[in-house]
C-alpha cells in the first residue's frame, strides 16, 4: 500500500506511512493536518486527501484480486504463474484483462463453436501453415457442422475471441482511442423540434476529438443522449486499427492468413471496438466528472467561507409580488423575534404602509442590518428600503437565496421552527446567511446551493464525498461555538458526527452552556477519541481559560501555560502579547512528540486566539438604472457579483433576473488555465457588456480591469 500511494502521489514515504497509521486509528483529515504535523511531515489537507483516495483505490484493487483468485480457484485454472501475475498487478484495467479469458459466458459464438469441436481447426489456422484450408475444414464436418464454411466460420469465432483477449492488442486499440478518438453526435429526427431539446441544439450534429472535449461539453452531450435527443458514437480510423492488429498476428501469406484477417475484422467490429470505445467514453466521463466535482468543490468552499456580518440584529426580507414580502426580525444570535408580511409591490402597491412598518420594526428591535433575498422582486424591495428614513445607520445587503426553499421545507427547518410555515423559515435562512453563511448553509444539501456545473450528471457518490470533505474542512478551519451551534453544524466537527451532535445539543439544553472544554466530556457517548479529534475545533466564548476559545488543542495547554510561567505571567496576560510571544525560544519546549511546527502554531494562536479567517461582509450596490435585460447595451460598464464559476467561465449577477457570462476568453488577455485564479465566488467586480441576446436571454460580458 505504501509503495502504491507514494508512486501515485510522490509524497514522502514516512509521511504516508504515519498518515495511514493515523487514518487506521480513525483520525480525521482536519485533525491530522492541524495537530499531527510532526508525524506527517507537515502534509496539508489536500495531500492527506490524496493519501485517503489512493488508500481506498488500493484496498478496492486488493478486494477485486481476492475475488478473481477465488473465481479462478473454483474453475481449477489457477496456476502459480497466473497467481503471481495477478498479485503483481497494480492497475485495475490490467487485472481485468488478465481475468478476461476466464470470464466466458456459455452463450458466446466462440463457446458454441468449441462445443461443435472446432477449436483444433482454429489452432491449425492460427499456426498459419496449412496449405489447403478447405480440405482441412472438411475433416470437421459432423452432425453439428453441415459444411466447410460453417466449420471455418466457427473457427474464426474462436480466433476472434482469442484476439479480443490479447492484452497487447487491447492496449493498442486503447492507445488509438486515447489519442485519436472522435466523439460524433446526430440528432434524433423526431426530437429535433422538441422544445426541451433546443438547449442542446449546438450538439445536434457535432464532432470533435474526445481527448480535447472539455468536461462541461462532454457532460452536456451525454445528458442530451440520456434524455433521448441525440445519439453519440466514438470513432477511430478503422483501417489503421486493423493494420496494427494484422501486423501483430499475420506471419504468412496463405489461405490461413485470409481466414485470420476475416477473424480480425470480426473481433474488431463485434468485440474490441464496442467494448473499448465504451471503456473510453466511461474513462472520459470519469475525468469530466472529476473536473466538474473540482469546480463544484472550489465554489462550495468559497461560498461557505463567504464574508459573515457577525452577531448583529438583522431584519430579513424574502421578497415577492402577489404573495407579498415576508419580513422577519432576528436577534444577534439568529433567534426569530418577529415575523409578518408586507405588500409594497403590485397588485396591492401598499408601499407607504410597508415603509412605515419597516421603520417601526427597525426601531422596536434595534435592527443593525437588513438582508434582502435576491429572487423575485429583489431590486424593487431594495429600492423601497432605500426610501425608508431610519433613525440609526443601517446597512442593506442583497443575499443569495439559492437553496433557501430547500432548507425551509426540510426536516431541519421543521425541527427548528415547527410552528411557522415555509415562507417564514426561508426569510430566517436569508437573514442568518448574512450573519454567518457557513453556519446556515451546512443545513442545506450542497447540491441544492447552485454553484456547480452538471452536478446532477456526475458520479453522485464521488460528488457527495467530495462536498462532505469540503464542508468538513471549512467548518473545522473556522471552528464552532459549541454553545450556539446547530446540530448540522456540529455534525461536521472532526470526530463528532450527527449522533454526538444531537447529544451535545440535548446536553446543552438540559444543563446550560458549556463553561470549559473539559465539560464537553460529560456529553453522553462522547469518549476520549471523539474528544481528542474534536475538542480543539469546538470553541467556548468568554471562557475562564482563554485557551478554550482558541485553536490550541487541550493536549497542548500545558505547553502554553509553561510559556506563560517562564515569562512570569498567566496565560490570559500572554494572549495577544505580541512582544513577549516574539521573544519565546521555541527550542526550549520541543519534546519527542512536539516539534517546531506545533510550537509555531501554538504561538500564532496565542497571538490572535480564535481569529476568524473570513473577511467581513461588505455592502454592494448594483447600477440602479438597469432593471431588465432590455436596459443593457454593448459597451456598458456595470458593477456585478460573481455567483457561479465553471470551467468555461463565470456567471455574474448584474442586478437583473438573468446572470451574464464572462467566457474564459474574456477573463484575461492571456491564456486562462483556471478561472479561480482570476475571480472568486461572491467577488465584487466591474464588467463590460459585450453582447446581449434578448430572445435567448443571454448576456456576454468581459472582466473590466
N, C-alpha and C positions, 0 to 999 in steps of 0.2 A: 504493500500500500504506500509506504513512504517513497519508494522509488517511482511509483506511478504518479504520485502527486507532485513530487519535485520535478519530474520530467515535463509535466504539463504546465506547471506554474513558475518554474525557475526560482522558487523560493528556497532559502537555506534549509538544509536537511534537519538540523537540530530544532529550528523554529517550527517546522512542520511536525516533527515528532512530538514536541511538547504540546503543540496546539491540539493534536489528535488525542493525546492523553487527557487534556482538559475537557475536550468535547465528550470523550467517553465517560467523564465524571459528571456529565450533564451541566457543564458550564455554558453560558450563553455567549454569543458573539460580542455584544456590548460589554459584558463583564470581562471577558478575556482581553479584548483590545484596550480597555481602560485600566484594568487592575492587575494584569499579569504580563506586563511589558517585558520584564526581565526574562521570563520563561519563553516568550515568543520571539524575542529579539526585536521588539517594538513593531510587530506587524499591525497594520491598521484593519478596520472592519472589512474593507474590500478584499484585502489579501486573505483574511481569515474566512470570508465568504467563499473565496475561490477554493480554499482547502476543503471546506464543507461540501462544495459542489463535486469536486473530484473524488473525495472520500465516498460520497454516495454513488458516483459513477463506478468506482472500483468495486464497491460492495454489490452493485447491480450486476456487473460483469461476472464476479465470482459466483453469484447466485445462479446466473444463466449457465456457467460452466458446469456447476454441480448437476443441474437439470439435464444437460446434454450428456454428461458422463453416465448418469443413471439410465437415460434412454438407450445409450449405446450398449451398456452392460446387459440391459434387458433383451436387446436384439442379438446379444452374444457376438458382437463385432468389434468390441473394444480391445485394441492391441496396445502394447506398451508404447510403441511409437506414436500411435494416434492420441493416447492419453497425454503423452509428453507434449505433443504439438498443441493440444487444447490448453494445457496448463501454461504453456509459454506465450499464449496469445494475449495481447493487451488491447485489441480493438474488437468491438462487437461485430462489425461488418465482416472481419476476417474469420471470427468464430462461427458466424452463421454460414459462411461459405464452406468451412470445413465440415459442418454438420449437414449441408445441403444434400449430398449423395445418399445419406441415411434417413432422409426425411420424406421418402417417397410416398405418394398416395397410390393405392391399388388401382385407381381409375385412369392413370396416365396412359397415353398411347404407347409409350415405351414398355410399360409393365404388361400391357395387353400383348405386345409383340414378344416379350420374353415368355409369356405363358404359352405362346404358339411355338416356342423352341427356336426363335430366330436370333438369339444372342450370339451363337457361334458364327453365323453369317456376318453379323455386324463386326465381329472381331477380325474376320478374314478381310472384309472391305477396309477396315481401319489399318490393317497391316500393309495394304496397298501393293500387294504382289500377285494378285490373282489375274490370269490372262483372259479368261472367258467368264465374265461375271454372270451372264445369263445361264450358262451351264452350271456354274456353282450354285446359283439361286434355285435351279430346278431340283436340286437334291433336298430342298426344304419344303417341297410341295407335300401336303398331307391333308388329312380330313379338315384341318383348321385353316390351311393355306391353299387357295384354289389355283394360283398361277405364280409364275416367276416375279411379275411386277408387284404382286401383293407381298411376296417374301422380301423383295428389295425395299419396298415402302416400310415394312415393319422394321427392317434392319436400320433404315435411315432414321426412324423414330428413336431407336435405341441410341444411335450415334449422336442425334440431335441432343438427347438428354445428357450424354457424356460431355458434349461440347458446352452445354449450359452449366454443367457442374465444375468446369475447369476454372479455378480461381484466377489464373493468369489471363484467360480470355475475358472473364467478368471484369477484371480490373482494367483491361484495355478499353472495354466499352464504357466503363465508369469514367475513364480519363477523357474519352471522346465527348461524353455528356457534360462533364465538368467544364471542359474548355470550349466546346463548340455548340452546345445545345441551344436551339431557338425555341422559345415558347410562342405559339401562334394561337390566335383565337378567331372564332367565327360566331356571328350572332345566329341564334335560332330564329328562323324567318318568321315563325308565328308569334314571337315575342318582341319583334323589332319595334312595334309601335306601342308596346305596353308602357304606361306612364311610369311605373316603378323601374323599368329598365333604362329610362333616359339618363339617370345619373351615371350609368355605366357605358354610355354611348361611345366614349373615347376608345373603348375596348371591343367594339362590335367587329372590327377587322384589324387585328393588331398583331405585330410580330417584333420580337427583339431578343437579344441574347439573354438566356436565362441567368447567367452568372452576373450580368450587369443590370438586371431588372431590380430597381430599388424596392426595398421592403414594402413600402406603402402601396406601390403599384401592384406587386405580386399579390398582396393580401386583397386588394380591390378586385383583381382578376379572378382570384379563387372564390371570393364572395359572389361575384356575378355568376360564376359557374354553379356554385352551390344553390343559388336562387333560381337557376334554370333559364338564364337569359343568354348564355354563351356556352360554347364547347371549347375546351383547350386541348392542345396537342403539343407534345415535346418531340422535336425533330433534330436529327443529325444527318450528316452525309452518309447515306446507307452504303453507297459503293465503297467509300473509303473504309468504313467499319468492316464490311465483308472482306475486303482485301487484307485487312490486318489479321482477321481470323484465318483466312486461307493461308497466309504466309506462315502461320504458326502450325498448321496441320498438314497441308498438301506437300508431299515429298516426291511425288511421281506424276507422270502424265499418262494415265491409262483409264480404263473403264472404272476402276475403283475410285480414282480421284474425281471422276464425273459424279459418282454417287455421293461422295463426301461433300462436294460443292452443293449438291441439292440439299443434303442434310444440314450444311452450314446455313443456307438461306432459310430453311425451315426453323432451325434453332434460333436464328437471329430474329426472325419476324414473329414467331409464335411464343418463344420463351425468354430470350435475352432482353430484347428491346422493351417489351411490355413491363417486365419485372424491373429492369434497371432504370427505365425512364420514370417509372412510378417511384422508385427509390430516390431518384434525383430530384423530383418535384417535392417529395417529403423532406429531403435534406434542405432544399431551397426554402420551403415553408418553415422549417425549424429555424433557419438563420433569420428569416423575415420576422418570425415570432420573437426571437431573441432581441432583434433590433427594436421592434415595437415595444417590447417589455422594458428595454433600457430607457427608451424615450418616456414611457409612462412613469417609470420609477423615478427618473430625474425630475419630471414635472411634479409628481406627488411630493417628493422631498421638498422642492421649492415652495409648494403650496402649504405643506404642513409647517414649514419653518417661516411662513409669512409673518409680517410685522404685526405683533399684538399691540393693542392700545393699552392693555393692562387693566387693573382693577378700577374701573370708572363706572359711574351711574349712567346707564345707557337707555335711550328711548329708541326702540327699533320699529321699523315700518316695513311691512310686506305689502307693496303697492298693488293696486288693482283698479279697474274702471267700474264695471257694473256692480261687482260684489263689494266695492269699497276697499279702503286701505286698513289692514289690521295693524293696530298700534299696541305695543307692549312697553312697560317700564320695568327695567331690571335694576337690581341692587348692584353694588360694586363686586359682589361675589357671584352675580349672574342669576340670583333668585328672582322669580316673577312676582312683581309687586302690584301690577295693574294691567288690565287689557280692555280695549274697546275698539270699535270700528268707526272710521270717519269716511265721508263721501264727498271729497273735493272735486272729483272728476265726473265727466258725463256718465250716465244720464242725469244724476242728481245735481251736480255742479254746486255743491254747498262748500265753496272754498272759504268763505268768511267764517262759517261755523267751524270748519276744520282748523283754520289758523288760530281761532280763539282757544279751541280745545288743546292743540299742541302747546300753545303758550302757557296755558294753565297747568298742564301736566308737567311741563319743564320746571315750573316754579314749585309745584307741590312735591315733586320727587327729586328736586335739586339735580336735574339732569346735567351731565357734563359733556355728553357727545350723542349724536344721532346717527343711527345706521339705517340706510335705505337699501332694500334689495334691488338688484339690477335687472329684474324681469320686467313684465308688462307695467306700463305707467311709471317706470322709474324716473325718467327725465322730468315728466310732468310733476311728480311728487317732490323731486329735488328743487324744482322752480318754486313750488308752493312753500317749502320750508325756508327758502331764501327771502320770502316776503314776511316771515314771522319776526317780530321785534322781541328778542329775548332780553331779559334783564341782565343776564351774565353771558359772557362769550361762550358759545357752544360750537364745537367743531362738527361738521357734517361729512359723513363718509358714505360712499356707494359701495355696497358689499356684494360679492358674488353669491347668488342663490343656488348655484349648482349643487344638486343633491339634497337641498333643504326639504323638498317634498318627500324624498325617500325617507329621510330621518323622521319627519312629522308623522308618517304612517307606520313607523317601526315599533317593535316591542319596547325598545329602549325609551322612546319618546312617550309611549303609553304608560310605562312604569314611572317615568319622571312626572308626567302631567296627566294622571288618569281622569281628571275632571274637566279637561279642556279639549277642544276639537283640534283638528289638524292645522287649521289656519293660525291659531294661537301658537301652537308648537313651532310652526315654520317661522313665525316672526321672532320667537325667542331664539331660535337657532341662528337667525341673521344677526341679532344683537350679540349673542355670545361669540360668534365668529370674529366680530370686530375686537372684542376683549381679548380672546385667545383662540386663534384659528386651530391650533394643534389640539387643544382640549375638546373642541367641538367637533372637528372633522373626523376624529378617531371613532366617532359614533356611527359613521356612515360607511357602507361598503365602498371601498376605494374606487371600484369600477364605475360607481354612480356619480363620481365627482366631476367627470367630464374633462379630464386633462390628458387624454391619450389619443392614439390613433388605432382604429380597428381592434379595440380591446376585447370585443366580443368574438373576434375571429381567431385569436391566438390560443395557444395551449392554456386552458383555464387553470390547470393545476400549477403550472410554472408561473403564470401571472399572479395567482393568489399567493404563492410562496414568496415571490419577489416583492410584492406590495406589502406583505406582512413584515418582511425584513426591513423595508423602508420605514414603515410606521414604527416598528420596534426601535430602530436606530434613532429616529427623530425624537421619540418620547424619552429615551434614555439619555440622549445628548443634551436635552433641555432640563430633564429632571421633573419630578412630580411632587406637588404639595399634597402629602398624604391626608391632610385634614380637610381638603376641599375637593379632591379629585373624584371623578365619577368612576363607576365600575369599568366601563370600556377603556378609560384612560389608564387605570391601574393595571388592567389585564395585560397591557403591553410592557409593563415594567419587567426588567430582567428577573427571571426566576419566579414571577408571581402567577400569571395565568388567570383565567376567568374565575375559577372556583375560589382561589385565595383572594382575588379582588372582591368578590362578594362577601367573603368572611371579614375582610378589612372594613368594608363599609358597614356591615352589620355590627361589628365590634365598636366601631366609631359611633354609630347611632345609639348603642346601648350604654357606652361608657364615657362618651365625650371625646374631645380631641386628644390625640397622642401628644404627650409632653416632651418625649425624647425618643431617640431611635431604639433604645433598649426595650421600651414598652411595646414595640412592634412584635416582639417575640411572644407576647401574650395572646396574639390572634390565634384562634384555633387552627390547627394543622399547618401553621407556618413554622416549619422546623429550621434547623441550623443551616441546611443547604439553601433554602429559599432566602433566609436572612443574609447569608453570605453573598448571594447573587444580586439581591435587590436593594439592600439597606442603603447603599450609597447613592442610589438613584431616587430614593424617597426623601423628600425634604420636609423639615418641620420649621415653619416660620416662627420667629420670636422665641425660639427655644432658649432654655437657660444656658445650654452649651452651644456656642455659635457654630461649632463643627457640625451640628445636626442639621444646619441649613447650608451645607456645603457639599461638594462632590468628593470630599475626603472620606475614604472608607473607614468604618469603625475599627477595622483591624489596624489602621494607621494612626488612630487617635493618640496612642502613647508616644509616637514619634513627634507629632505636633506639640504635644504637651511638654516633651523633653526639650524641644527647640525653645519654647517659651520659658521654661525653667532656667535654661542656660543663659537666657537674656534677663533673668531676674524679674520676670513679669508673668502674668497669667495669659492664657490663650486669647481671651477677649481683647486684651491690650495689644497682642501681637497681630491679630487680624486687621488687615488694612494698613499696617505699619510698614510701608514700602522700604523706608530707610533701614530698619532693623532686619527685614527679610532679605535685603540685598547683601547684607554682611554675614549671612549664615554660611558656614563652611560645611557643605553637604557631605563631604567625605567622612565627617565625624559621626554620621548617622547611618552609614552603609552597613548592611549585615549580609548574611548568606542569602537571604530571600529578598531583601530590599536593596535595590541599586539606585544609581543616579537618576534613571528615568522616572521612577516612582517618586523619589525625593523632589525632583523638579516640579512634578505635578502637584505635590503637597504644598510647596512654597507658592506656586502660581495661584492655587486655590485659596491659600491664606491671604494672599494679596487682594483678591476680589472674590470672596466666597459667594457661591450661588449665582454668579453672573449669568444673565440670560444672553445667549449668543445671538439672539434675534434682534433685528432693528426695530425701532418703534414705528407704529403706523403713522402715515402722512396723509394729509388731506389732498385730494386731487380734483381738478375741475376740467370738465370737457368744454369744447367750444360750444357756447350756448346758442349760436346761430344755426348749428347743424342739428336738425331734428329728424330727418329721414334720409334715405339713400338718394332721393331726388335733389337734395341740397348740396350734393357733392359734385365738384368739378375737378378736372385734371389740373394738377399743379398746386392744389391747396396744401398748406402745412397745417397739421392738426395734432393736438395732444391725444395720446392714447395709452391704454394699459394692455400689456401682453397677457392674453387669457388662455392661450394654449400653444404648446410647442410640439412640432412634429419633425420628422427627418427632412421634409421638403420645405420647411419654413416655419413661420409662426403666425398665429392669428391675433389680431389686435382689436380690442373694444374701443371704438371711437365715439361712443355715446349714443349709438342708434341700434336698432334691432339686429342688423347684420354686422358681423365682425369682418374686418378686412384681412387679406392675406399678404404678408411680406414673404414672397418666394425667396429661397436661399440665394438666388442670383441677384436679389435686390437688397440683401443684408449688408453687403460689402462690395468694394471694387475688386477685391481679391477673392480667391477660391475659399469657399466656406466648407470646412470639414465637419464642424459640429456647430449646430445652431445655438447651443447653450453657451458657446464661447462669445457670442455676440449679444444675446438677450437672455433674460431670466423671467420666469413666470411672475406676473404682477408687477413687472418693472414699468415705471412711468417713462414713456418715450415720446419723441416727436416723429410723425410720419408724413410722407409726401404722397398725395393721391396720384396714382399713375393712370388708372383706367377704371371706369365704372360701367358695369353691365347690368342695367336696371332690370330687364326681363328675367335674367338668370340670378339676379340678386347677388352678384359677385363684385367684390371691390379689390383691386390690385393696389398694393401700397409699396413704398420703399422706406427703409430706415433713413431718417434725416440726421446727418452727423452735425 
